[in-house]
Amino acid sequence: MATEDKAEGGLVFHPLDQFIVKPLFGDGPVHWYTPTNVTLWMAIALLAIVGVFVLGSRGRAVIPTRLQSIGELIYGFIYKMVEDVTGKDGVKYFPYIMTLFLFILFANYLALIPMSYSPTSMIAVTAVLGFGVFICVTILGFVKNGASFLGLFWMSDAPAILRPIIAVIEVISYFVRPVSHSIRLAGNIMAGHAVLKVFAGFAALTLVSPVAIFGIVAIYGLEVLVAGIQAYVFTILTCVYLKDALHPAH
Amino acid sequence: MATETTEAVGTCVDAGGSALGMPQLCADWMPNQIFWLVVTLIAIYFVMSRIALPRIGAVLAERSGTITNDIAAAEELKNKAAEAEAAYEKALVDARAEAAKIVAEAKAEIQAELDVELQKADAEIAAKTAESEAAIAEIRDGAVKSVTQVARDTAKELVAAMGGAADAKTITAAVNARMKG
């Protein structure tokens, strides 16, 4: 994934140009507060979430409308996941996990609209999400369990001679969690969108365009799956980390 | 990760507007994304925790409450229906028993009346029979007497016609003997 300025028979591939951050108004530099295309698509995700969950449940109907039952379905799905993975005492963190899931899910699916922008493909975005979860969960673990939270790394049922080695491995794997957590999401989304662009570049070539267009359709179908699955994976891993913080004993 | 390209260029876009290296790794753009991400997440969190989640939770709770109540009400109605059916069956059995009793009573009454009437009729028939027998016997006696008388008279006349002197006693005895014979 270095520079994409390779020219093949007059074809120019810029599969990563879709991720360029541009100011929405004017052409100036991108300051931290500048409204950009990232802002726009995050705002669209927010509006879509508000549309489904606030406008959809406006009627508070006992017999739900279609939009309301989509909201209820997602609510029930995440609520059950939090309850099953973290237990009853994890339910009070449900709004936070719901927020993460909805942001990733809606950002992923909205990014599949042609000409859209995918905020979840940006490593800065997913790193904030991943490290945010990591830091919150670690602080929560120490607040809830005190020093006994370190028991997470000490396998008391392993043979005594192996325990220090396992502890070292556990500590390393614990600190790798946020990295894998964030790179998994950004990598999946970015790779999928870049592959779509590469196929789209080939579609300009008459000879291979049927294959290229078929490829776009196939990869797009795959991306639809990936968008949902990555949101799910991110959320369920968050639940698992939360469970470790609440019940560190193995 | 390949940050040397981004650092070397300093800016992330070349003169043609294409990305230099991965836009993901462009440090110039990161504060912007992080800022807007935090804003979006806080907005989503407030919308969810203040409005949407309590509302949906309430709707789901209300629905499960409604369903539980409806099932309970249905159970109650079912029990009532079963009770009503049992009462109906009982009433039917009672009515049948009552009807059977009435039929039996009526039959017994009719039988008694019939017996009385039959006895009366038998008695009447017997009386009539006896009367008739008496009348027949009388008629027969009368007839026998008349025949005897006619035979005697005829025999006397015959004897007289033949010129004999008829002894009444002899003729009578002869006629009686013939009549018996």
Interface residues (C-beta under 8 A of the other chain):
Chain A: M1 A2 T3 E4 D5 H14 L16 D17 F19 I20 V21 P29 V30 H31 W32 Y33 T34 P35 T36 V38 T39 M42 A43 A45 L46 I49 V50 F53 V54 S57 R60 A61 V62 P64 Q68 G71 E72 Y75 G76 F94 P95 Y96 M98 T99 L100 L102 F103 P119 S121 M122 I123 A124 V125 V128 L129 A186 M190
Chain B: A2 T5 C12 V13 G17 S18 A19 L20 G21 M22 P23 Q24 L25 C26 D28 W29 M30 P31 N32 Q33 I34 F35 W36 L37 V38 V39 T40 L41 A43 I44 Y45 V47 M48 S49 I51 A52 L53 R55 I56 G57 A58 V59 L60 E62 R63 T66
